[in-house]
Amino acid sequence: MENQAPTHPAADTPVVSGAPVTSGTLDPLAALRLMLDETPADAVPVVPLDAEACDAITDDTLVCSCNNVSAGEIRGVVCGGACSSLDDVQVLTRAGGGCGSCLPTVAGLVEVALARRGGC
């Protein structure tokens, strides 16, 4: 039969795009594992917050609640010369290293601080 669905290697479970299907529905855990295994971390672009929005964030604002990192800490490591990229800031402060929901804000703060590095 040419149109028969392929089966999962571990069982006779049909698969859709590499993820096992149970009773005609996609197994959510298998789909998540498949997505995480096949999606490189840098495949999802981070769109930085714009400069105007970054300027409205005060230094004492907690930006990364997972790792307790404030906007002032991020600005400080960039303006102080310790960091020159988003990756550097993530390594030094751990900002964005938890759930990742703060990455657009962290990226925006880094971008703005780098652009203003001489005037920090």
N, C-alpha and C positions, 0 to 999 in steps of 0.2 A: 504494500500500500504506500504510494508515493506521498500522500498528504497526511500521513500519520505524524503526530507530534513526537519530537524526540523525547527520550526518557532521561531522567536524572541518573548519573552513573551509580549512585548508591542504592537505587531502588527502581522499581518500575513506575516511577512518578513522572508524569509529563512535565516538561519544562517550557517556559516561554522566555525567550531572550536570556537563557542561561539560569533562570531562577525557577526552582521547583513550584509546581502548581498542585494544590490539594483541593480536591472536589471542585475543580473548575475555577478556583480563586488562587491568586498569587500568595504564597506563603510570605508574610511580611518580614519575618526574621531572615529568611533566605534572601529576599530581595535586598534588605539592608546590608547583609554581609557581601552580597555581590556588588552592590554600589560602592561600599567602602573599599573593597578589594580592588576594584577596577577604576576608581576615580582618584587620580593623583591629587594631593593637597593643593597644588598650585593650579589646578584646572578650574577652580572656582575663583573668578576675579574679585578682588576687593576694590570697591569704589570708595575712595576717600571722601570724607565729609568736606564740604567746601570751606574756604577761608573765613567767610562771614560767620558761618555756624561755629567754626573752631574758635574764633575771637570771642564769641558769646560764652564760652566755657571758662569758668574761673579755675585758677590753679588748684583750689581745694576740692574741686569736683571729682568724685570717684568715677573713673572711666572704666576700669576693669574690676568688677566686683569679685570675680573668681580669684584674682591674685592681689586684690587690695592696692591697685595702682591709680594714683591721681593724675590729673592733667598736668599739674605742676611737676610731678616726677618725670613725666614724659618730656615735657618742655625742657626741664633741667638737664637731662642726660644728652639731649640734642644740642641745646645752647651751650652747654659746658664742654662740648667737643667729644664726649665719650661715645657718642653714636652718630653714624652718618647714613643710616638706612632704617627702614621698618624692621628688617631682620635683626639688626643690631639692638634696637629698642626692645624687641621681643625677647632676645637672649638676656639682656641686662636686667630688664624690669619684670619679665614674664607676662607683660600686658598682652592680652589676646591669646594666651596659651591655655586657657581653660575651654570654655564653650565657644569662643570665637565671635560672639555677637558684638563685641566692642571693636572689632578690627576696622570697620570703616571710620570710627572716631579716632582710634589710635593712628591709623594711616593718615588721616587728615591733619591731626596734631603734628605728626612727624613732618609731613610735607610742608606745612606752614612754618614750622620752626626751622627747617632746613633753608627755606626761602628767605627767612629773616635772620639767619644765624648771626650775621654781623651786628644786627640791631637787637638781639635778645636782651 
